[in-house]
């Protein structure tokens, strides 16, 4: 549910759509002569490349302050940061321009891109449905680094980011400062940093050596959380609304921009799912004046 191989579901959906677009276009070009087929295949590959580049570039510009701090994260395509509609528009525009003198190639190009867009839409809707049907926040009781039992259910009532990590995992180590900064920037979100399989001394030594501070640093020596959310890779990050419903998931290393985007979306989803607070009696009616005897 969280990912396909090394890619998060959203990134896998974009890649799958691009591959299908190429397959459909090549099939539609099968009746053409060899020269036309080769030319059409070249146009499609160029269009897909232009679309993917534009989708990534627009997303990077949108979250430029975060990417500017860590320029290498711009090429971390596994974070799933793509502006799909900008990419689709750029790919269509490129294909139409390249086939302006060869109108017979336009139909296969449009058919391939339409098929790719359709499969992306189906996968996106399917992912949304799977998230809605996914198990809620696991009802686990773990330990904090001081040895005190902590029930995850006690954190309901606020949006939750649950990060599964280990100090021996290089991507986990790289994303820890990003999560620590997000905890400071989003005080209304509860960050549960759940270590997998390590001792309290190891966890405390690592966090101290990195100069990091987390409000909710938990130990999961038997990796119960990984089994509960059905993931086999680290790091894994899951986003739950204030009711404990899973609204997003990410497999692999997070960039600052992708995390901030997911947190803003988590806030929006939480606000939509939380009814407005009832007006208190004291606000609904004027205070009664003391009776006179």
BELBELJO-V853059 format. One record per run of one state. SS is the DSSP state (helix for helix, strand for strand, loop for the rest). FROM is the first residue (numbers start at 0). LEN is the number of residues. If there is no record, write none. Layout:
ss = <SS	SS>
from = <FROM	FROM>
len = <LEN	LEN>
//
This chain:
ss = <loop	strand	loop	strand	helix	loop	helix	loop	helix	loop	helix	loop	helix	loop	helix	loop	helix	loop	strand	loop	strand	helix	loop	strand	loop	helix	loop	strand	loop	helix	loop	strand	loop	helix	loop	strand	loop	strand	loop	helix	loop	helix	loop>
from = <0	2	4	6	8	28	33	62	63	69	70	75	76	79	83	98	102	133	140	144	148	151	155	158	165	169	185	188	196	199	209	216	220	223	229	235	240	245	251	255	273	280	284>
len = <2	2	2	2	20	5	29	1	6	1	5	1	3	4	15	4	31	7	4	4	3	4	3	7	4	16	3	8	3	10	7	4	3	6	6	5	5	6	4	18	7	4	9>
//
